[in-house]
Amino acid sequence: MRAAGLLLLLLLLAGAMLRGARSQQCHPAGPGAAPVLRFTDRHAELRVPALHRVPSSLDPLYALVRRCLDLIQQNPLPTELLRTALNDPSSVRTSQVVQYELGYVVCAAVALLFTVAVPVAGMCFCYCRSRRRCGGRLRAHRRSLGCRRRCLLACLSFTSLVMLVSVTCALVTSQRVKGQMEPGLGAVPSTLRTLRQHLANVPQGVQMVVDKFEVPRKQISSDLGGLSRSVGLSIHAQLQAMTYAALADLQDRAADLQSSLHHLQIAHRTARALAAARAELEPALRERRRRVVALLDDPRCTSCASVLGRAQGLQLGADYGKVPSVEKVLKALAGLPRSDFAEMIRQANGTFNSIPELAVERMAQVIQDLRADLARTAEKVQSIADGFPLPDYTRPASEALAEAEQRSRPYLREAERLERYRWIAGTVLCSIILLILACNVTGMALGAYGLSKREDPSDYECRGEAGAKFLLVGVALAFLFSWLLVLLVFATFLVGGNIQTLVCRNWVNQEIYKFIDTPGNLPPSMNLSRQLNLRRDSNLSSAYRECKSGAGLWEVLQLDGSYDLDEHLRTPQYTADFQKRLGDFTAELGAVRLLRSEGRQDLETFARSGLDEVDYGRFQEEMKNPVVQTSLPGLARNLEGLQKMQRNSTVAARLAAEARALWHMQNSTVQSQEALVAKLGESVQFLSRLALHLKERVSRTLATTASVEARLPLQAQQILRQELGCFARKELRYFTQYLNWVGQTLREDVASCQPLATALDNGRVILCDRIAEPWNAFWFSLGCCTFFLIPSIIFAVRLTKHFRPIRNRLISTGSEETCPFHIPRVTALKL
């Protein structure tokens, strides 16, 4: 039976391994869950990557420039002016242009005034300098000159700082324009070429999408290869808890039968042995009590009266001849077990574990038929490519894109050349502004240092004089190049401002699309709806919105007939045969015999044996009594203690001899009987515990075994239907994933018109966000530098006088500061 228990343990472990190894077709979280299929994207090189506005640290500057341009140009899109200019350019009136560009005309007048006034002021300053009337020296020293000098230094420093920040922004934005202009201009022909290739490759792309049916076909074919074994493993896994529980219960009853026989035999033999030992011990114990009592009654025994009572109680305890006999139960169980329960359980477990192999054998034919259905489905999928209508209707759009690409190249080359000139001029003029700032900073530093070293205001100091000259050099450079700065600022302002207010602002609010869609605004040669072959009931705005939302080309182009892609991608028309064949399949699995008739008879005999009728309480009552009423070791120790107290050596010797005799009786006889009592107690405890629920457990085991044998075939058939349903749903999801991917790929990639909308959005991002914004920030920053040249000139000229020696000494204006007399001093003044 121990071997049988070990065998059952091994079977349970094997079942756990099978449960861990099985591949479930239905995930617990949702029936028929299928993994996500991965389709290789071979059309990625033909996509137009979407561009987005990148946040920048200069965004506050860009926003400020846009607000300024909105103030300068507050007029909406000039639809009438544009219609006239596009359809009949010769009839455009100058007054209309001036009226629309009034803000720019005012700025042009300011720029013209600045261009004329600043050089004229510079020539006047040069004339005054030649006549020694400007930028000379102070004629008298006053106490307020120090405060005025510090104020001028602070103003010139602040002006120079503002100019430095502005010229830094101008250099940074100019470099950004240069960095974005070349890739931005190059993106125009490349985007047009990509769009043309996108239209030309629609047929190959559709065929590529259809060929990708190989991905779900391989996955389904692979799943079919493991379907039968997976179904068998699933049946085994779902029924093994019930089956193994029944087998374990059966094993427990067989073990109870074997253990009961073992403990009944022990109880029978032990009770008889204890009764015989008691009969042998009784005369020896009686003789020993007589001798000890006589010795303790001896008057020569000192202090022996205290132990006398204990010695008189020396007599036998438990009498196991009174316990009930179990011989009747042993006779009822004689010859059991007649069946080999271990072999029976091993065979039942083997039959149950062979369910996966049986499923493989029974499902071989249906797997072959399902593979044939899958091959016919691949032929149906090919009809998607054969019936796709686009190739004949994209030719007008391809020709329009090719013409636009060809015509744009000269303009793009010219724009690139002009941008190179702008960058050179901007860099040179920014360098000149930096030179002016260097002169201002050097002049202020040298002048301030010279003032600190000069002891008398009328003394000549070379560093102060050098500082004044540096300031005048900066003034001369400002007068000399201011008109060039104004011309560059206005030219870039006129171009960038009109791009922002005329194009970008109306592009963002969709006004440009509305203008294009309005009939009559564009000449017939620029009819984009006809050139792109858009639907007759559509226009550029609606086509742009549809393309941006992910519409397909066949949904925006003018076709001879309607085409419904969703109708061609309905899943049932591809999976009906596959699902029907799975739904019609049946197979008989799960017939397992757990308990044969002879084993059932053994268990029924065990239940009727009378094991539960034995009075185990009598056993337990007798076992509560000791073998000897008085503890022999305790009495022996008492005699040993009395021996040490005796004065009479004879009494002491007799006490020692009696103590040794008691120890010998304890070790040789009583201990062996106590061991038998302990052994009997274990058996009685086991039998009493088992007898309490014996009939109930045996009846439950027999009922469970019969129930499991009856339920296994029914539940196996139910699980088979369940698993095939899960498999059908899983494979249906493969078809659904593929057909959804086909629809998504055709709409969003292969035959999508979204690249057209993306190209328009990219054009706005490149022109407005990446070129126009830094372009406008460039002229705005350079204009700030140019504007602050005027206060820089004024502060520098006035500060020059403070760095040179004055002509006269202190002139006091207060009575308390008036000197009573003046001692002249010879000084050498250099004019």
PEBEL-V579875 format. One record per pair of residues at least 12 apart in sequence whose C-alpha atoms are under 6 Angstrom apart, sorted by sequence separation. I is the first residue (numbers start at 0). GAP is how many residues later the second one is. D is the distance in whole Angstrom. If there is no record, write none. Layout:
I:GAP:D + I:GAP:D
This chain:
642:12:6 + 449:13:5 + 449:14:4 + 638:16:6 + 445:17:5 + 446:17:4 + 445:18:6 + 446:20:5 + 638:20:6 + 445:21:5 + 534:21:6 + 533:22:6 + 534:22:5 + 533:23:4 + 534:23:4 + 635:23:4 + 442:24:4 + 532:24:6 + 533:24:5 + 288:25:6 + 442:25:6 + 532:25:6 + 635:26:6 + 442:27:5 + 442:28:5 + 512:28:6 + 72:30:6 + 71:31:5 + 438:31:5 + 439:31:5 + 438:32:6 + 438:35:5 + 435:38:5 + 274:45:5 + 274:46:5 + 270:49:6 + 611:79:4 + 610:80:6 + 606:88:5 + 589:122:5 + 590:122:5 + 231:123:6 + 232:123:5 + 589:123:5 + 231:124:4 + 589:126:6 + 228:127:5 + 231:127:5 + 588:127:6 + 227:131:6 + 228:131:5 + 227:132:5 + 227:135:6 + 396:135:4 + 395:136:6 + 45:148:6 + 45:152:6 + 568:170:6 + 206:178:6 + 205:179:6 + 551:195:4 + 550:196:6 + 376:197:6 + 549:198:6 + 552:198:6 + 551:199:6 + 552:199:5 + 551:200:4 + 552:200:5 + 551:201:5 + 195:202:5 + 549:204:6 + 546:206:5 + 547:206:5 + 546:207:5 + 191:209:6 + 547:209:5 + 546:210:6 + 21:211:6 + 543:213:6 + 188:216:5 + 18:218:5 + 347:245:6 + 347:246:5 + 338:260:5 + 503:264:6 + 495:276:6 + 331:277:5 + 328:280:6 + 495:280:6 + 328:281:6 + 492:286:6 + 488:290:5 + 488:294:6 + 322:295:6 + 322:296:6 + 317:304:5 + 317:307:5 + 316:308:6 + 317:308:6 + 316:309:5 + 317:309:6 + 316:310:5 + 316:311:5 + 315:312:4 + 316:312:5 + 314:313:6 + 315:313:6 + 314:314:6 + 313:316:5 + 474:318:5 + 470:325:6 + 467:332:5 + 467:335:6 + 3:338:5 + 463:339:5 + 464:339:6 + 301:344:6 + 459:345:6 + 458:346:6 + 457:347:4 + 456:348:6 + 457:348:5 + 446:356:5 + 121:357:5 + 118:360:6 + 114:368:5 + 266:413:6 + 262:420:5 + 86:436:6 + 82:438:5 + 245:459:6 + 234:481:6 + 215:518:6 + 204:545:5 + 201:548:6 + 201:549:6 + 183:582:6 + 176:594:6 + 176:597:6 + 176:598:6 + 172:601:5 + 173:604:6 + 172:605:5 + 169:608:5 + 169:611:5 + 169:612:6 + 165:615:5 + 165:619:6 + 162:622:5 + 155:639:6 + 134:662:6 + 137:663:6 + 136:664:5 + 135:665:6 + 134:666:6 + 136:667:6 + 138:667:6 + 137:668:5 + 138:668:5 + 139:668:5 + 140:668:5 + 141:668:6 + 136:669:6 + 138:669:6 + 139:669:6 + 140:669:5 + 31:694:4 + 30:695:6 + 33:696:5 + 31:697:5 + 32:697:6 + 31:698:5 + 25:700:5 + 24:701:6 + 24:702:6 + 47:707:6 + 49:708:6 + 50:711:5 + 61:711:6
